[in-house]
Amino acid sequence: MSNKFLYEVLTKCQQQGNLVAIYVAQDMNVFELGYIEAVTDYDVLFRSERADGYSEGLVVTPLALISQIEA
């Protein structure tokens, strides 16, 4: 996916307050779940959440590593 497309999608998810799953590996069982805090042209900052709703902290992920997004 292009960085421009990811930027637009992630910004929209941030504005809507969507819970987002970000996949950063080819293995579709590996992902981070959370809420988008900020998006730049190259990175996304999100608040990672566990399945039980507790926050695991902030995670920065380069847009170039993202293989899929689910909202």
NUVEX-750652 format. One record per residue: residue in one letter; x, y, z of N, C-alpha, C, CB in turn. Coordinates in pm, whole numbers, padded with zeros to 5 digits, always signed. Glycine has a CB too. Example, Ala and Ser with C-alpha at 12.3 -4.5 7.8 and 13.67 -1.06 7.14 Angstrom:
BEGIN
a+01319-00569+00780+01230-00450+00780+01320-00330+00780+01131-00447+00905s+01285-00225+00708+01367-00106+00714+01290+00003+00787+01408-00060+00572
END
This chain:
BEGIN
m+00084-00118+00000+00000+00000+00000+00089+00124+00000-00096+00000+00122s+00041+00228-00063+00120+00351-00066+00104+00428+00065+00077+00441-00186n+00207+00503+00098+00202+00584+00220+00090+00686+00216+00335+00654+00242k+00063+00744+00098-00043+00844+00087-00179+00782+00118-00044+00906-00054f-00205+00663+00064-00331+00594+00090-00344+00560+00238-00341+00466+00005l-00238+00505+00297-00240+00471+00439-00262+00595+00525-00108+00402+00480y-00195+00705+00490-00212+00830+00564-00359+00872+00563-00125+00941+00503e-00422+00868+00448-00562+00909+00437-00655+00818+00517-00606+00911+00291v-00633+00687+00507-00718+00591+00579-00699+00604+00730-00687+00447+00534l-00575+00613+00774-00548+00623+00918-00597+00754+00976-00399+00607+00944t-00585+00863+00900-00637+00991+00946-00788+00986+00962-00597+01103+00848k-00856+00922+00868-01001+00907+00878-01039+00823+00999-01058+00843+00749c-00965+00715+01024-00991+00632+01142-00969+00711+01271-00901+00508+01141q-00866+00796+01272-00840+00879+01389-00955+00976+01413-00708+00957+01372q-01001+01042+01309-01110+01139+01322-01239+01073+01370-01134+01209+01189q-01264+00949+01327-01386+00878+01364-01373+00803+01496-01424+00781+01255g-01251+00795+01550-01229+00725+01676-01243+00575+01666-01323+00776+01779n-01214+00519+01548-01229+00375+01526-01120+00294+01595-01227+00346+01377l-01157+00178+01644-01061+00079+01691-00999+00017+01566-01128-00030+01784v-00867+00011+01559-00798-00030+01437-00702-00144+01466-00721+00089+01375a-00701-00244+01378-00600-00350+01381-00500-00321+01271-00666-00493+01364i-00373-00313+01308-00266-00284+01212-00176-00407+01202-00184-00157+01255y-00170-00463+01083-00087-00579+01056+00046-00532+00999-00157-00678+00958v+00157-00576+01061+00289-00533+01017+00375-00650+00969+00359-00460+01130a+00317-00766+00959+00391-00884+00913+00309-00955+00807+00423-00979+01032q+00372-01042+00734+00300-01120+00634+00209-01223+00700+00398-01189+00538d+00241-01264+00823+00157-01356+00898+00035-01280+00947+00235-01421+01018m-00083-01311+00896-00203-01235+00928-00255-01262+01069-00311-01266+00828n-00182-01342+01147-00218-01362+01288-00145-01264+01379-00188-01506+01330v-00054-01184+01324+00027-01090+01402-00021-00948+01372+00179-01106+01371f-00075-00881+01475-00123-00745+01456-00124-00669+01587-00264-00745+01395e-00132-00538+01578-00148-00450+01694-00288-00392+01687-00038-00336+01697l-00354-00383+01801-00490-00332+01809-00489-00206+01893-00586-00438+01868g-00555-00100+01844-00558+00022+01923-00627+00137+01854-00419+00063+01958y-00609+00255+01911-00670+00377+01861-00561+00471+01811-00756+00447+01971i-00583+00530+01694-00486+00619+01632-00477+00749+01712-00523+00647+01484e-00356+00787+01748-00331+00913+01819-00280+01021+01725-00230+00891+01932a-00192+00983+01630-00134+01079+01535-00085+01005+01411-00018+01160+01601v-00087+01076+01299-00038+01021+01173+00051+01127+01107-00157+00980+01078t+00169+01084+01062+00255+01173+00983+00267+01112+00844+00397+01191+01051d+00346+01174+00759+00367+01121+00625+00439+00986+00626+00446+01220+00541y+00505+00953+00738+00587+00832+00742+00554+00735+00855+00729+00871+00754d+00486+00781+00960+00461+00698+01078+00319+00714+01128+00560+00733+01189v+00277+00616+01209+00149+00626+01280+00177+00600+01428+00042+00525+01222l+00118+00680+01514+00127+00663+01659-00010+00619+01706+00173+00796+01731f-00015+00505+01774-00144+00462+01826-00131+00407+01966-00205+00357+01734r-00243+00413+02038-00253+00363+02174-00295+00217+02166-00354+00448+02261s-00204+00129+02197-00228-00015+02186-00321-00061+02299-00096-00094+02190e-00418-00145+02265-00516-00196+02361-00512-00348+02364-00658-00146+02327r-00526-00405+02482-00540-00551+02495-00685-00588+02471-00493-00600+02635a-00712-00716+02454-00848-00765+02429-00943-00731+02544-00845-00915+02406d-00889-00719+02666-00975-00688+02781-00994-00538+02801-00915-00749+02907g-00941-00456+02708-00965-00312+02712-00858-00229+02780-01091-00287+02778y-00759-00292+02842-00653-00218+02908-00551-00169+02806-00585-00304+03014s-00499-00050+02829-00400+00009+02740-00263-00054+02764-00393+00162+02759e-00192-00079+02654-00055-00133+02663+00048-00025+02633-00038-00249+02566g+00006+00097+02610+00099+00206+02585+00093+00253+02441+00239+00163+02618l+00184+00344+02407+00188+00402+02273+00287+00325+02186+00225+00551+02280v+00251+00307+02060+00334+00236+01964+00349+00323+01840+00272+00097+01927v+00472+00335+01790+00499+00405+01665+00534+00300+01561+00614+00512+01681t+00464+00305+01447+00488+00210+01339+00509+00286+01209+00371+00111+01326p+00617+00256+01137+00637+00319+01006+00529+00273+00908+00777+00285+00950l+00474+00366+00831+00371+00331+00733+00421+00228+00633+00325+00456+00659a+00549+00231+00600+00606+00139+00502+00600-00007+00547+00749+00177+00474l+00587-00032+00677+00582-00170+00728+00440-00226+00736+00646-00176+00864i+00339-00142+00721+00200-00187+00737+00156-00263+00612+00106-00066+00762s+00106-00385+00635+00059-00467+00523-00093-00468+00511+00110-00609+00538q-00164-00441+00621-00311-00439+00618-00364-00363+00737-00369-00583+00616i-00484-00304+00718-00553-00231+00825-00697-00280+00832-00547-00076+00802e-00747-00303+00951-00889-00333+00971-00943-00235+01074-00911-00481+01017a-01058-00179+01047-01119-00084+01140-01254-00136+01184-01132+00055+01075
END
